[in-house]
Amino acid sequence: MSGDNYYFGDSVTMHGGRDNVGIDKRQMVSDDASAASAEMLAAVQELLRLVEELRTRVPAASARTIEDSVPALSPDTAAQPQDRHRALMAIAGIAATVGAVGQPVLEAVNRVLGLLGGQ
């Protein structure tokens, strides 16, 4: 049967008229979302502070890995989720290998991962 039409998702057809708005799905950001964003921002900032401290206490190769990972964690960066996860895992690995010195960083990484939903 030729000429069949299949539509998936939203479809809007308007013919003339004025003040057309289109689709208004009434999607709103709840206060819980903004609270979660503030919590995430605070957790990431704390992690970045701890990572800077750790960077000065690890071998040069590990310090370079940390430096390479930090941009993916920055709140100003639109990093892909897999890049962010990879950076968190790299930092966690380094923190785990240095023992007690890395423990606060490891805890901060776990806190961020928890807020991200365990990505």
C-alpha positions in Angstrom: 0.0 0.0 0.0 1.7 3.1 -1.1 1.0 6.4 0.4 0.6 5.1 4.0 1.8 7.6 6.6 3.4 6.6 9.8 4.0 9.2 12.6 6.0 8.7 15.8 6.2 11.2 18.6 4.7 14.6 18.5 3.3 16.0 15.3 1.8 19.4 14.8 0.1 20.7 11.7 -1.1 24.3 11.7 -2.8 26.0 8.8 -2.9 29.8 9.2 -4.2 31.3 12.4 -2.4 33.6 14.7 -0.6 33.4 18.0 0.1 29.7 17.5 2.1 28.3 20.3 2.7 24.7 19.2 3.0 22.0 21.8 3.2 23.1 25.4 4.0 20.0 27.5 4.0 21.9 30.8 7.4 20.5 31.8 8.8 22.2 34.8 11.9 21.8 36.9 11.0 20.9 40.4 12.6 22.3 43.5 14.0 18.8 44.1 15.9 19.0 40.8 17.5 22.3 41.7 18.4 21.0 45.2 20.0 18.0 43.6 21.9 20.3 41.2 23.2 22.3 44.2 24.2 19.2 46.0 26.0 17.9 42.9 27.8 21.1 42.4 28.9 21.1 46.0 30.1 17.5 45.8 32.0 18.2 42.5 33.7 21.3 44.0 34.7 19.4 47.1 36.1 16.6 44.9 38.1 19.0 42.7 39.5 20.6 45.9 40.6 17.2 47.2 42.0 16.1 43.8 44.2 19.2 43.6 45.6 18.3 47.0 46.1 14.7 46.0 47.8 15.6 42.8 50.7 17.2 44.7 51.2 13.9 46.7 51.4 11.3 44.0 54.0 10.3 41.4 54.3 12.4 38.2 52.5 9.9 36.0 49.6 9.8 38.3 49.5 13.6 38.6 49.3 13.7 34.8 46.4 11.3 34.8 44.6 13.5 37.3 45.3 16.6 35.3 43.9 14.9 32.2 40.8 13.8 34.1 39.9 17.1 35.8 38.4 18.9 32.8 35.7 16.2 32.4 34.7 16.8 36.0 34.5 20.6 35.8 31.0 22.0 36.2 31.7 24.4 33.3 32.2 21.5 30.9 29.6 19.7 28.9 31.4 16.4 29.1 29.8 13.2 27.9 28.6 10.9 30.7 31.0 8.2 29.6 33.9 10.7 29.7 32.9 11.9 33.2 32.6 8.3 34.4 36.0 7.4 33.0 37.6 10.4 34.7 36.0 9.5 38.0 37.2 5.9 37.7 40.7 7.1 36.9 40.8 9.4 39.9 39.3 6.7 42.1 42.0 4.2 41.0 44.8 6.6 41.8 43.2 7.4 45.2 42.8 3.8 46.0 46.5 3.0 45.3 47.9 5.7 47.7 46.1 4.4 50.8 45.1 6.8 53.6 46.1 9.8 51.6 43.6 9.0 48.9 40.8 8.0 51.1 39.0 11.4 51.2 39.2 11.5 47.4 37.8 8.0 47.0 34.9 8.9 49.3 34.2 12.1 47.3 34.3 10.1 44.0 31.8 7.7 45.5 29.6 10.6 46.6 29.6 12.1 43.1 28.9 8.7 41.5 26.0 8.2 43.9 24.5 11.5 42.9 24.9 10.6 39.3 22.9 7.5 39.9 25.9 5.1 39.9 26.8 5.7 36.3 
